[in-house]
Amino acid sequence: MNSRDLEQIEAFLKLVGKPSLFAYYGVEPRAAAAEIEATVKKRRTWAQGQQANPKYRAEALWLIKNNALLRRVLLSDRKTYLTHVAQSQAQQGLKQLEPFMRGTLAGGVLTPEAEKAILDQGGRLGLRPEIVRAALDRLVQEVGARRHGEPAPRREAPRPRPTPKSDSFKDYYALLGITPEADDKALEAAHKAQYRAARSRRDKQAVSALYADLDEAWRVLTDPVRRAAYDAQWRANRAGIKSSDVSSDAVNISGFLPPPENHRVQTPPPPAAPIKTPPPAAKPPPVATPKPAVPGASSTPRTPPPEPTEESAPPRRGPPPQPEGIGGRTLGLGQTKRPRRATPRLSVASPEVISVSLGRKPELVVVVVKNIGDGKMAGRLTVDQGWVNLSRSRLDPEADQQEIELTINPAELPTRKGTAQLTIVTEHGERKSILVNAEKSGVSPALLIGGLVGLVAAAAAGLAIALSGGQTSLVVHVDPMADSIEINGQRVGEGSMLELTEGFPVDEPFVLHTELHGFSADERQIVVESGERGEIQVTLNPEPHRKPEAEADATVDPASLDQALERRSKSFADCLPQGSPELTVAADFYLGPTGELLYLSLDPAQLPDSQIADCINRQLHLVSYPGHGGTLAVAEAHSIRLSKGGS
């Protein structure tokens, strides 16, 4: 595992907001290899179905493309990756701990009590004591402090510093025309007023310098820690004691432990007589303007600078400068992330296709539904076959994990085999589908004799597959049936189901393209691993059509239209959940000369939910409508009767 792989993984984790791959997949670092393998495979299957979802497209495409890298990192390179994760977490913890340590060392002496407080704070951040002690030792050397009981180091006599200029200290309160007791609201109003007043100046350099001073005053006085340090310097300056500029690194330290009382730095008290604060100035004090480069330059007014808008007056706040590194490693505060909005995420801890062998008694299938995001996850559950009963029809919005029981009744299965689809739709827009393939295990006497010959061959073939470790196959389910199914641009079949054991890449991504005339094509990236059975569910939706603007010159025979709709009554019934009442909906049909559907208007509000509406809309686009003797025929508000028993 090289540095480039780690950079790609870190970028992906930043995208999904997780600290490590183990946290992303929800598995323990010490989990068995088989459990990690199954989790990665399941997540990759999820990714293959989310490529068309704008919300998860980037995440899904990265998972598909880097599936081999993820398996290698989590399985063969697990120890190396865990070491990298531990180092990264330690660096992040030390960044948060450094201001605490610097503040403790501000008095120049590290007492045992202060060291214990630092170790306790590091423990809360998940840092081992030896890491904290090593960082603390480096910082003690860096700042020139000493431990309690050690002799003070000899220091050379400080060189005399040049006397600071009288204007080295900037009086931000005088600049803004406010008192030191002004609150944030008064500070913001004064800042805007000074910005507006600066517009009248014609000296570009003077205005730029004034804007810079106003912005600097805003940044210092709106930060409680920096303002407290500045106020101390302001009082010292008024008392005649010179102090360093407010931009010193010491001002940026926050959240530190105060040094012990016997080592506290004494601050000169303010003078006894109250200091009179100058009244607010109507205009900002004059700012020293650089002299013109050429002596005797003309005093003609210069072009005023571009005026900032009212909205841009308050300066942008940024994070404080990061402190210097400890021992060559940066331990600054880092960037502050905005809190993420609570968003639930649907996950189904079951395979996409469940196969059940039925006897005489009903069989129970359990599907586990998880909320792997934040917030409440409400939704509904539907099944499209009457021989499957659901334990509930709504999701529990408060549950992080819940079990859905499907009872399969063999007595109600109309044929020996059947397929049902469980659909889970959440209120925030996610959707999952599970196919249940049921087959009665009993064999009829008529088929028993004829099947004996094939049984021996099937057993031999099954034994060969078992010895070879499992056969790699791809099964594509398409609704409605496709005109063409292509893999990497090559046609491999058509219809509603296609099963392949060869003709597609293994262990690498490939493009599956599905087409049906009059419907939008579906294209997605797929990965099928060696020895697995890949199940893909594709749903095609009608292409959007514009309503014809021409006038109708023919009519549609209502009886012929009803007959055409009746021929697809079984397909309409399959769109309705078990136990649905009879429904009547109205639709507008615009038909061409030979019965081609030019435009269809069906109001989804007439149906119980959008899933049923989409299904009915697909089936209406597959009807063979009657022709007529004109160019365009319109049937407006034509009634369609829908029921579980037929249309």
VEXDO-501253 format. One record per residue (C-alpha): z, y negated, x negated; residue number from 1; residue in three letters. Coordinates in Angstrom, 1 decimal. Each point is the difference from the previous one (the first is absolute). Layout:
BEGIN
z;y;x;lumke;kolkol
Z;Y;X;NUM;ALA
...
This chain:
BEGIN
z;y;x;lumke;kolkol
0.0;0.0;0.0;1;MET
-1.2;-3.2;-1.7;2;ASN
0.8;-3.6;0.6;3;SER
-3.1;-0.6;2.1;4;ARG
1.1;2.7;2.5;5;ASP
3.5;-1.6;0.2;6;LEU
-1.6;-3.4;0.7;7;GLU
-2.1;1.4;2.8;8;GLN
3.1;1.7;1.5;9;ILE
2.1;-3.2;-0.3;10;GLU
-2.7;-2.0;1.7;11;ALA
-0.2;2.5;2.9;12;PHE
3.8;0.1;0.4;13;LEU
0.0;-3.8;0.2;14;LYS
-2.6;0.2;2.7;15;LEU
2.1;2.4;2.1;16;VAL
3.4;-1.6;-0.9;17;GLY
1.6;3.1;-1.5;18;LYS
1.9;0.3;-3.3;19;PRO
-1.4;3.4;-1.1;20;SER
-2.4;2.8;1.1;21;LEU
2.9;2.2;1.0;22;PHE
1.3;-2.8;2.4;23;ALA
-3.6;-0.4;1.4;24;TYR
-0.4;3.7;0.8;25;TYR
3.7;0.4;1.1;26;GLY
0.8;2.9;-2.3;27;VAL
2.8;0.4;-2.5;28;GLU
-0.9;-0.2;-3.7;29;PRO
1.4;3.5;-0.5;30;ARG
-1.9;1.5;3.0;31;ALA
-1.8;3.3;-0.5;32;ALA
-3.7;-0.2;-1.1;33;ALA
-1.1;1.7;3.3;34;ALA
1.7;-2.6;2.1;35;GLU
-1.5;-2.9;-2.0;36;ILE
-3.5;1.7;0.2;37;GLU
0.3;0.4;3.8;38;ALA
1.1;-3.7;0.3;39;THR
-2.8;-1.4;-2.1;40;VAL
-2.5;2.2;1.9;41;LYS
1.3;-1.2;3.4;42;LYS
-0.1;-3.6;-1.0;43;ARG
-3.6;0.4;-1.3;44;ARG
-0.9;1.4;3.4;45;THR
1.5;-3.0;1.6;46;TRP
-2.0;-2.3;-2.3;47;ALA
-3.3;1.7;1.0;48;GLN
0.6;-1.0;3.6;49;GLY
1.0;-3.6;-0.8;50;GLN
-3.0;-1.2;-1.9;51;GLN
-1.4;-1.9;3.0;52;ALA
3.4;-1.6;0.8;53;ASN
0.0;-3.5;-1.6;54;PRO
3.8;0.1;-0.2;55;LYS
0.1;3.1;-2.3;56;TYR
-3.5;0.1;-1.4;57;ARG
0.9;-1.2;-3.6;58;ALA
2.9;2.5;-0.1;59;GLU
-2.0;2.9;1.3;60;ALA
-3.0;-0.6;-2.3;61;LEU
2.3;-0.2;-3.1;62;TRP
1.8;3.3;1.0;63;LEU
-3.3;1.8;0.5;64;ILE
-1.5;-1.3;-3.3;65;LYS
3.1;0.7;-2.1;66;ASN
1.2;3.3;1.6;67;ASN
-0.4;1.9;-3.3;68;ALA
2.0;-2.7;-1.9;69;LEU
2.8;0.1;2.5;70;LEU
0.3;3.8;-0.1;71;ARG
0.0;0.0;-3.8;72;ARG
2.7;-2.8;-0.2;73;VAL
2.3;1.6;2.6;74;LEU
-0.4;3.6;-1.3;75;LEU
-1.0;0.5;-3.6;76;SER
1.0;-3.5;-1.3;77;ASP
3.1;-0.3;2.2;78;ARG
2.5;-0.3;-2.9;79;LYS
-2.0;-2.8;-1.7;80;THR
-0.4;-1.9;3.3;81;TYR
3.7;0.2;0.8;82;LEU
0.9;-1.4;-3.4;83;THR
-2.4;-2.9;0.6;84;HIS
1.5;-0.6;3.5;85;VAL
3.6;0.0;-1.5;86;ALA
-1.1;-2.6;-2.7;87;GLN
-1.6;-2.2;2.6;88;SER
3.0;0.1;2.2;89;GLN
2.3;-0.8;-2.9;90;ALA
-2.1;-3.0;-1.0;91;GLN
0.0;-1.3;3.6;92;GLN
3.8;0.4;0.2;93;GLY
0.5;-1.8;-3.3;94;LEU
-2.1;-2.9;1.2;95;LYS
2.4;-0.4;2.9;96;GLN
3.0;0.4;-2.2;97;LEU
-0.9;-2.4;-2.7;98;GLU
1.0;-3.3;1.8;99;PRO
3.4;1.6;0.7;100;PHE
0.4;0.9;-3.7;101;MET
-1.1;-3.4;-1.2;102;ARG
2.4;-1.8;2.3;103;GLY
2.8;2.2;-1.3;104;THR
-0.8;-1.0;-3.6;105;LEU
-0.2;-3.7;0.8;106;ALA
3.5;-0.5;-1.4;107;GLY
-0.9;1.6;-3.3;108;GLY
2.5;2.9;0.3;109;VAL
-0.4;3.4;1.6;110;LEU
3.3;1.2;1.4;111;THR
0.7;3.6;1.0;112;PRO
0.3;-1.0;3.6;113;GLU
-3.4;-1.7;-0.1;114;ALA
-1.6;3.0;-1.7;115;GLU
1.5;2.3;2.7;116;LYS
-1.4;-2.3;2.7;117;ALA
-3.5;0.2;-1.6;118;ILE
0.2;3.8;-0.2;119;LEU
1.0;0.2;3.6;120;ASP
-2.8;-2.3;1.1;121;GLN
-2.5;2.1;-2.0;122;GLY
1.3;3.2;1.7;123;GLY
-0.7;-1.6;3.4;124;ARG
-3.6;-0.6;-1.2;125;LEU
-0.3;3.7;-1.1;126;GLY
0.2;-0.6;-3.7;127;LEU
1.7;2.4;-2.4;128;ARG
2.9;-1.5;-2.0;129;PRO
-1.7;0.6;-3.4;130;GLU
-3.0;-2.0;1.0;131;ILE
2.1;-2.9;1.2;132;VAL
2.1;0.0;-3.2;133;ARG
-3.1;0.0;-2.2;134;ALA
-1.5;-3.0;1.9;135;ALA
3.4;-1.8;-0.1;136;LEU
0.3;0.5;-3.7;137;ASP
-3.5;-1.5;-0.6;138;ARG
0.8;-2.9;2.3;139;LEU
3.4;-0.7;-1.8;140;VAL
-1.9;-0.3;-3.3;141;GLN
-2.8;-2.1;1.5;142;GLU
2.3;-2.7;1.6;143;VAL
2.4;0.0;-3.0;144;GLY
3.0;1.2;2.0;145;ALA
2.8;2.3;-1.2;146;ARG
2.3;2.6;1.6;147;ARG
3.6;-0.8;0.8;148;HIS
2.2;0.5;-3.1;149;GLY
-2.8;-0.4;-2.5;150;GLU
0.2;-3.0;-2.4;151;PRO
-2.3;-2.9;0.8;152;ALA
-3.1;0.0;-2.2;153;PRO
-0.3;-2.8;-2.6;154;ARG
-2.4;-2.5;1.1;155;ARG
-1.7;-2.6;-2.2;156;GLU
0.7;-3.6;0.7;157;ALA
-2.5;-1.1;2.5;158;PRO
-2.6;-2.4;-1.2;159;ARG
0.2;-3.4;1.6;160;PRO
-2.3;-0.3;2.9;161;ARG
-2.0;-3.1;0.6;162;PRO
1.5;-2.2;2.6;163;THR
-1.8;0.6;3.3;164;PRO
-1.9;-2.8;1.5;165;LYS
1.6;-1.8;2.9;166;SER
-2.7;1.2;2.4;167;ASP
0.2;3.7;-1.0;168;SER
2.2;0.8;3.1;169;PHE
-1.9;-0.4;3.3;170;LYS
2.0;-1.2;3.0;171;ASP
-1.6;1.9;2.8;172;TYR
2.2;-1.6;2.6;173;TYR
-1.1;-3.4;-1.0;174;ALA
-3.6;1.2;-0.2;175;LEU
0.1;1.2;3.6;176;LEU
2.3;-2.8;1.3;177;GLY
2.7;2.2;1.3;178;ILE
3.7;0.7;-0.8;179;THR
1.4;3.1;-1.6;180;PRO
1.5;1.0;3.3;181;GLU
-3.4;0.1;1.8;182;ALA
-0.8;3.3;1.7;183;ASP
-3.3;2.0;-0.1;184;ASP
-1.4;-1.9;3.1;185;LYS
0.6;-3.4;-1.6;186;ALA
-1.4;1.3;-3.3;187;LEU
-3.2;1.2;1.7;188;GLU
-0.4;-3.3;1.9;189;ALA
0.5;-2.0;-3.2;190;ALA
-2.4;2.1;-2.0;191;HIS
-2.8;-0.5;2.6;192;LYS
0.7;-3.7;0.2;193;ALA
-0.3;-0.4;-3.8;194;GLN
-3.2;2.0;0.0;195;TYR
-1.5;-2.4;2.6;196;ARG
1.2;-3.0;-1.9;197;ALA
-1.7;1.3;-3.2;198;ALA
-3.4;-0.1;1.7;199;ARG
-0.1;-3.8;-0.3;200;SER
0.1;0.1;-3.8;201;ARG
-3.3;-0.4;-1.7;202;ARG
0.9;1.3;-3.4;203;ASP
-1.1;3.6;0.0;204;LYS
2.2;1.0;-3.0;205;GLN
3.0;-1.7;1.5;206;ALA
-0.5;1.7;3.3;207;VAL
-0.4;3.4;-1.6;208;SER
3.2;-0.5;-2.0;209;ALA
1.8;-1.1;3.2;210;LEU
-1.2;3.0;1.9;211;TYR
1.1;2.3;-2.8;212;ALA
3.5;-1.6;0.0;213;ASP
0.3;0.3;3.8;214;LEU
-1.0;3.7;-0.1;215;ASP
2.5;0.6;-2.8;216;GLU
2.7;-1.7;2.0;217;ALA
-0.8;2.1;3.1;218;TRP
0.2;3.2;-1.9;219;ARG
3.3;-0.8;-1.6;220;VAL
1.8;-1.5;3.0;221;LEU
-1.1;2.7;2.5;222;THR
1.4;2.8;-2.2;223;ASP
3.8;0.1;0.6;224;PRO
0.7;1.4;-3.5;225;VAL
-2.2;-2.4;-1.8;226;ARG
1.3;-2.9;2.1;227;ARG
3.6;0.8;-0.8;228;ALA
-0.8;0.0;-3.8;229;ALA
-2.0;-3.3;0.4;230;TYR
2.9;-1.7;1.9;231;ASP
2.3;0.8;-2.9;232;ALA
-2.5;-1.5;-2.5;233;GLN
-0.6;-3.0;2.4;234;TRP
3.8;-0.8;0.1;235;ARG
0.2;0.4;-3.8;236;ALA
-2.9;-2.3;-0.5;237;ASN
1.5;-2.6;2.2;238;ARG
3.3;0.2;-2.0;239;ALA
-2.0;-0.6;-3.2;240;GLY
0.0;3.6;-1.3;241;ILE
-3.4;1.2;-1.0;242;LYS
-1.1;3.4;1.3;243;SER
-3.0;2.3;-0.4;244;SER
-2.9;-0.1;2.4;245;ASP
0.3;1.9;3.3;246;VAL
-2.9;2.3;-0.9;247;SER
2.3;1.8;-2.5;248;SER
0.1;3.8;0.3;249;ASP
3.7;-0.1;0.7;250;ALA
-0.7;-1.7;3.4;251;VAL
-2.2;2.9;1.1;252;ASN
2.9;2.6;-0.2;253;ILE
1.3;0.9;3.4;254;SER
2.3;2.7;1.4;255;GLY
2.0;0.4;-3.2;256;PHE
3.6;0.9;-0.5;257;LEU
2.1;-3.0;-1.0;258;PRO
1.5;0.3;-3.5;259;PRO
3.8;0.5;-0.3;260;PRO
2.2;-3.1;0.5;261;GLU
1.1;-0.2;-3.7;262;ASN
-3.6;-0.3;-1.1;263;HIS
-1.3;-2.2;2.8;264;ARG
-2.1;-2.9;-1.3;265;VAL
1.7;-3.3;0.9;266;GLN
-2.1;-2.5;1.8;267;THR
1.0;-3.7;-0.5;268;PRO
1.5;-1.3;3.2;269;PRO
-1.7;-2.8;1.9;270;PRO
1.3;-3.5;-0.5;271;PRO
2.9;-1.0;2.2;272;ALA
-1.8;-2.9;1.6;273;ALA
-2.5;1.0;2.6;274;PRO
-3.6;-0.4;-1.0;275;ILE
-2.0;-2.1;2.2;276;LYS
-3.3;1.6;0.9;277;THR
-2.9;-2.4;0.0;278;PRO
-1.4;-0.6;3.4;279;PRO
-3.3;1.8;0.9;280;PRO
-2.9;-1.8;-1.4;281;ALA
-2.9;-0.9;2.2;282;ALA
-2.4;0.9;-2.8;283;LYS
0.4;2.4;-2.9;284;PRO
1.2;-1.5;-3.3;285;PRO
-2.8;-1.0;-2.4;286;PRO
-1.2;2.9;-2.1;287;VAL
-0.9;-0.7;-3.6;288;ALA
-3.8;-0.1;-0.2;289;THR
-1.7;1.0;-3.3;290;PRO
-1.7;-3.0;-1.7;291;LYS
-3.8;-0.1;0.2;292;PRO
-1.8;1.6;-3.0;293;ALA
-2.0;-3.2;-0.7;294;VAL
2.0;-3.3;-0.5;295;PRO
-0.9;-2.7;2.4;296;GLY
-1.5;2.4;2.6;297;ALA
-0.9;-1.6;3.3;298;SER
2.6;-0.1;2.7;299;SER
-2.6;0.7;2.7;300;THR
1.6;2.3;2.6;301;PRO
-1.0;3.6;-0.5;302;ARG
-1.2;2.4;2.6;303;THR
3.0;1.4;1.8;304;PRO
0.6;3.8;-0.3;305;PRO
-0.8;2.3;2.9;306;PRO
2.8;-0.2;2.6;307;GLU
1.9;3.2;0.7;308;PRO
0.2;0.9;3.7;309;THR
3.3;-0.1;1.9;310;GLU
0.1;3.8;0.0;311;GLU
-0.3;0.3;-3.7;312;SER
2.9;-2.4;-0.8;313;ALA
2.8;2.5;-0.4;314;PRO
-0.6;1.8;-3.3;315;PRO
-0.4;3.8;-0.2;316;ARG
3.1;1.8;-1.0;317;ARG
-0.4;2.7;-2.6;318;GLY
2.3;2.5;-1.6;319;PRO
2.2;-1.3;-2.8;320;PRO
-1.2;0.6;-3.6;321;PRO
0.8;3.5;-1.2;322;GLN
2.7;0.1;-2.7;323;PRO
-0.9;1.1;-3.5;324;GLU
-0.1;3.8;-0.7;325;GLY
2.8;2.1;-1.3;326;ILE
-1.1;1.9;-3.1;327;GLY
-3.6;-0.7;0.5;328;GLY
-0.1;1.1;3.7;329;ARG
-0.1;-2.5;2.8;330;THR
2.9;0.2;2.4;331;LEU
-0.8;-2.9;2.2;332;GLY
0.5;-0.3;3.7;333;LEU
-3.6;0.9;0.9;334;GLY
-1.9;-0.9;3.1;335;GLN
1.7;0.0;3.4;336;THR
-1.9;2.0;2.6;337;LYS
-0.1;-1.1;3.6;338;ARG
1.7;2.4;2.4;339;PRO
-2.5;2.3;1.6;340;ARG
-0.3;0.1;3.8;341;ARG
1.4;3.1;1.5;342;ALA
-3.0;2.2;0.9;343;THR
0.3;3.6;1.2;344;PRO
-2.4;2.6;-1.5;345;ARG
-0.9;3.3;1.8;346;LEU
0.0;3.2;-2.0;347;SER
-0.4;3.6;1.4;348;VAL
1.6;2.7;-2.0;349;ALA
-2.3;2.7;1.3;350;SER
-3.5;1.2;-0.9;351;PRO
-3.0;-1.6;1.8;352;GLU
-1.0;3.4;1.4;353;VAL
2.6;2.6;1.3;354;ILE
-1.1;3.5;0.7;355;SER
2.1;2.1;2.4;356;VAL
-0.4;3.7;0.9;357;SER
1.2;0.6;3.6;358;LEU
1.6;3.1;1.6;359;GLY
1.2;0.3;3.5;360;ARG
2.8;-2.5;-0.3;361;LYS
-0.4;-3.8;-0.5;362;PRO
0.0;-1.2;-3.6;363;GLU
1.9;-3.1;-1.3;364;LEU
-1.6;-2.3;-2.6;365;VAL
2.1;-2.8;-1.5;366;VAL
-1.6;-3.2;-1.4;367;VAL
2.2;-2.3;-2.1;368;VAL
-0.7;-3.8;0.4;369;VAL
1.5;-2.4;-2.6;370;LYS
0.3;-3.8;-0.2;371;ASN
-0.4;-0.6;-3.8;372;ILE
-0.1;-3.8;0.4;373;GLY
2.5;-2.6;1.3;374;ASP
0.8;-1.0;3.6;375;GLY
-0.3;1.8;3.3;376;LYS
-2.9;2.3;0.7;377;MET
-0.9;0.5;3.6;378;ALA
-2.9;1.9;1.3;379;GLY
-1.3;2.7;2.3;380;ARG
-1.2;3.6;-0.2;381;LEU
-2.8;1.7;1.9;382;THR
-1.7;3.4;-0.1;383;VAL
-3.4;0.7;1.5;384;ASP
0.5;3.6;1.2;385;GLN
2.1;1.3;2.9;386;GLY
1.1;3.1;-1.8;387;TRP
2.0;-2.1;-2.4;388;VAL
3.2;-1.7;1.2;389;ASN
1.8;-2.8;-1.8;390;LEU
3.7;-0.3;-0.3;391;SER
-0.3;-3.8;0.2;392;ARG
-2.7;-2.6;0.7;393;SER
1.6;-2.9;-1.8;394;ARG
1.3;-0.5;-3.6;395;LEU
3.6;-0.9;-0.6;396;ASP
-0.4;-3.5;-1.6;397;PRO
3.4;0.2;-1.7;398;GLU
-0.5;3.3;-1.8;399;ALA
-1.2;0.3;-3.6;400;ASP
-1.0;3.6;0.6;401;GLN
-0.5;1.9;3.3;402;GLN
-1.3;3.4;1.1;403;GLU
-2.7;0.4;2.6;404;ILE
-0.1;3.5;1.6;405;GLU
-3.3;1.4;1.3;406;LEU
0.3;3.0;2.3;407;THR
-3.2;2.1;0.2;408;ILE
-0.3;2.2;3.1;409;ASN
-2.4;2.8;-0.6;410;PRO
-0.2;0.7;3.8;411;ALA
-1.6;-3.4;0.5;412;GLU
-2.5;0.4;-2.8;413;LEU
-3.4;0.4;1.8;414;PRO
-1.7;1.9;-2.8;415;THR
1.1;2.1;-3.0;416;ARG
-0.2;-3.0;-2.3;417;LYS
0.7;-3.7;0.6;418;GLY
0.5;-3.3;-1.8;419;THR
2.3;-2.7;1.1;420;ALA
0.5;-3.5;-1.5;421;GLN
3.4;-1.7;-0.3;422;LEU
-0.4;-3.8;-0.4;423;THR
2.8;-2.3;-1.1;424;ILE
-0.7;-3.7;0.5;425;VAL
2.6;-2.7;-1.1;426;THR
0.3;-3.4;1.5;427;GLU
-0.7;-1.6;-3.3;428;HIS
-3.5;1.6;-0.1;429;GLY
0.3;3.2;-2.1;430;GLU
-1.4;3.3;1.3;431;ARG
0.3;3.6;-1.1;432;LYS
-1.7;3.1;1.5;433;SER
1.1;3.7;-0.4;434;ILE
-2.3;2.8;1.0;435;LEU
1.6;3.2;1.3;436;VAL
-2.3;3.1;-0.2;437;ASN
1.4;2.8;2.3;438;ALA
-1.2;3.5;0.1;439;GLU
1.2;3.0;2.0;440;LYS
0.9;2.9;-2.3;441;SER
-0.9;2.7;2.5;442;GLY
-3.4;1.7;-0.2;443;VAL
-1.9;1.1;3.1;444;SER
-1.1;3.6;0.3;445;PRO
-3.6;-1.0;0.3;446;ALA
0.2;-1.7;-3.4;447;LEU
2.2;2.6;-1.7;448;LEU
-2.7;2.6;-0.8;449;ILE
-2.5;-2.6;-1.1;450;GLY
2.4;-1.7;-2.2;451;GLY
1.1;3.0;-2.0;452;LEU
-3.1;-0.1;-2.2;453;VAL
0.5;-3.6;-0.9;454;GLY
3.7;0.4;-0.5;455;LEU
-0.4;2.0;-3.2;456;VAL
-2.4;-2.6;-1.5;457;ALA
2.2;-2.9;1.1;458;ALA
3.0;1.7;-1.6;459;ALA
-1.9;0.5;-3.3;460;ALA
-1.1;-3.6;0.1;461;ALA
3.5;-1.3;0.7;462;GLY
1.4;2.1;-2.8;463;LEU
-2.6;-1.5;-2.4;464;ALA
0.9;-3.5;1.1;465;ILE
3.7;0.7;-0.4;466;ALA
-0.6;1.4;-3.5;467;LEU
-2.0;-3.0;-1.0;468;SER
2.8;-2.4;1.0;469;GLY
-1.6;-1.4;3.2;470;GLY
-3.5;-1.2;0.9;471;GLN
-0.9;-3.6;-0.2;472;THR
-1.5;-1.2;3.3;473;SER
-0.8;-3.2;1.9;474;LEU
0.2;-0.2;3.8;475;VAL
-1.3;-3.2;1.8;476;VAL
0.8;-0.6;3.7;477;HIS
-2.2;-2.7;1.6;478;VAL
0.5;-1.6;3.4;479;ASP
-2.5;-0.3;1.5;480;PRO
-2.3;2.5;-1.8;481;MET
-2.0;-1.6;-2.8;482;ALA
-3.8;-0.1;-0.6;483;ASP
0.5;0.2;-3.8;484;SER
2.9;0.7;-2.4;485;ILE
-0.7;-0.9;-3.6;486;GLU
1.9;0.4;-3.3;487;ILE
-0.9;-2.4;-2.8;488;ASN
-3.3;-0.8;1.8;489;GLY
-1.0;3.6;0.6;490;GLN
-0.2;1.4;3.5;491;ARG
2.3;3.0;0.4;492;VAL
0.1;0.6;3.8;493;GLY
0.5;-1.4;3.5;494;GLU
2.0;0.6;3.2;495;GLY
3.6;-0.3;1.0;496;SER
1.4;2.3;-2.7;497;MET
-1.3;0.8;-3.5;498;LEU
1.7;2.5;-2.4;499;GLU
-1.2;0.2;-3.6;500;LEU
1.1;2.1;-2.9;501;THR
-2.4;-1.5;-2.5;502;GLU
-2.4;-3.0;-0.4;503;GLY
2.8;-2.6;-0.5;504;PHE
1.9;-1.1;-3.2;505;PRO
3.4;1.5;-0.6;506;VAL
3.0;-1.9;-1.5;507;ASP
-2.0;-3.3;-0.1;508;GLU
-0.8;-2.7;2.7;509;PRO
-3.2;0.2;2.0;510;PHE
-1.5;-1.9;2.9;511;VAL
-0.1;1.6;3.5;512;LEU
-2.5;-1.8;2.3;513;HIS
-0.3;0.8;3.7;514;THR
-2.7;-1.4;2.4;515;GLU
-0.8;0.1;3.7;516;LEU
-2.8;-2.0;1.6;517;HIS
1.5;-2.9;2.0;518;GLY
3.3;0.3;-1.8;519;PHE
1.4;-1.8;-3.1;520;SER
-0.2;2.3;-3.1;521;ALA
3.3;1.2;-1.6;522;ASP
0.2;0.0;-3.8;523;GLU
3.1;0.9;-2.1;524;ARG
1.1;1.4;-3.3;525;GLN
1.3;3.6;-0.1;526;ILE
1.7;2.1;-2.6;527;VAL
0.3;3.8;0.4;528;VAL
2.1;1.8;-2.6;529;GLU
-0.8;3.4;-1.3;530;SER
1.4;2.8;2.3;531;GLY
0.8;-2.2;3.0;532;GLU
-1.5;-0.3;3.5;533;ARG
-0.9;-3.6;0.6;534;GLY
0.1;-1.0;3.7;535;GLU
-1.6;-3.4;0.9;536;ILE
0.0;-1.5;3.5;537;GLN
-2.8;-2.6;0.6;538;VAL
-0.3;-2.1;3.2;539;THR
-3.2;-1.9;0.6;540;LEU
0.0;-3.2;2.1;541;ASN
-3.0;-1.5;1.9;542;PRO
-1.8;-2.9;-1.7;543;GLU
0.6;-3.4;1.6;544;PRO
-2.9;-1.2;2.2;545;HIS
-0.8;-3.5;1.2;546;ARG
-0.4;-0.5;3.7;547;LYS
-3.7;-0.4;0.9;548;PRO
-1.0;-3.5;1.0;549;GLU
-3.1;1.1;2.0;550;ALA
0.0;0.2;3.8;551;GLU
0.2;3.4;1.5;552;ALA
-3.3;1.1;1.6;553;ASP
1.1;3.4;1.3;554;ALA
3.0;1.8;1.6;555;THR
1.9;3.1;-0.9;556;VAL
0.3;2.7;2.7;557;ASP
3.8;0.4;0.5;558;PRO
-0.3;3.7;0.9;559;ALA
-2.0;0.7;-3.2;560;SER
2.6;-1.9;-2.0;561;LEU
2.8;2.0;1.5;562;ASP
-1.7;3.2;-0.8;563;GLN
-0.5;-1.0;-3.6;564;ALA
3.7;-0.9;-0.3;565;LEU
1.0;3.2;1.7;566;GLU
-1.7;2.1;-2.7;567;ARG
2.6;-1.3;-2.5;568;ARG
3.0;0.3;2.3;569;SER
1.6;2.6;-2.3;570;LYS
-0.2;-2.4;-2.9;571;SER
1.5;-2.8;2.0;572;PHE
2.8;2.3;1.1;573;ALA
0.8;0.8;-3.7;574;ASP
0.7;-3.6;-0.6;575;CYS
2.9;0.0;2.4;576;LEU
3.5;1.4;-0.9;577;PRO
1.4;2.8;2.0;578;GLN
1.5;-1.0;3.3;579;GLY
-2.0;-3.3;0.3;580;SER
-0.6;-1.2;3.5;581;PRO
-3.6;-0.5;1.3;582;GLU
-1.4;-3.3;-1.1;583;LEU
-3.0;-2.1;1.2;584;THR
-1.5;-2.5;-2.5;585;VAL
-3.0;-2.3;0.3;586;ALA
-2.7;-0.6;-2.6;587;ALA
-3.2;-2.0;-0.4;588;ASP
-3.1;2.0;-1.2;589;PHE
-3.1;-1.6;-1.5;590;TYR
-2.7;2.7;-0.3;591;LEU
-3.5;-0.1;-1.6;592;GLY
-3.2;1.5;1.5;593;PRO
0.8;3.6;-1.1;594;THR
3.7;-0.2;0.7;595;GLY
1.2;-1.1;-3.4;596;GLU
3.3;-1.8;0.1;597;LEU
-0.6;-3.6;-1.1;598;LEU
3.4;-1.4;0.8;599;TYR
3.3;1.2;1.6;600;LEU
2.9;-2.0;1.2;601;SER
3.3;1.9;0.6;602;LEU
3.2;-1.9;0.3;603;ASP
2.7;1.9;-2.0;604;PRO
2.7;-1.5;2.2;605;ALA
-1.1;2.4;2.8;606;GLN
1.3;3.0;-2.1;607;LEU
3.5;0.9;-1.0;608;PRO
-0.4;-0.7;-3.7;609;ASP
-2.6;-0.9;-2.6;610;SER
-0.3;3.6;-1.3;611;GLN
-1.2;1.2;3.4;612;ILE
-2.3;-3.0;0.3;613;ALA
-1.6;0.7;-3.3;614;ASP
-0.6;3.7;0.9;615;CYS
-1.5;-0.9;3.4;616;ILE
-2.2;-2.6;-1.7;617;ASN
-1.3;2.6;-2.5;618;ARG
-0.8;2.5;2.7;619;GLN
-1.9;-2.6;2.1;620;LEU
-2.2;-0.7;-3.0;621;HIS
-1.0;3.7;0.0;622;LEU
-1.1;0.2;3.6;623;VAL
-3.7;0.7;0.7;624;SER
-0.7;-2.8;2.5;625;TYR
-2.9;0.1;2.5;626;PRO
-3.1;-2.1;-0.7;627;GLY
-1.6;-2.5;2.4;628;HIS
-3.3;-1.7;0.6;629;GLY
0.8;-3.4;-1.6;630;GLY
0.8;-1.6;-3.3;631;THR
3.8;-0.5;0.6;632;LEU
2.2;1.4;2.7;633;ALA
3.7;-1.0;0.6;634;VAL
2.7;1.8;1.9;635;ALA
3.0;-2.4;0.3;636;GLU
3.5;1.1;0.7;637;ALA
-1.0;3.6;0.5;638;HIS
3.1;2.1;0.8;639;SER
0.9;3.1;-2.1;640;ILE
2.6;2.4;1.1;641;ARG
2.1;1.6;-2.7;642;LEU
2.4;2.9;0.3;643;SER
1.3;2.8;-2.0;644;LYS
-1.9;2.3;2.2;645;GLY
-3.3;-1.8;-0.4;646;GLY
-1.8;-3.3;0.6;647;SER
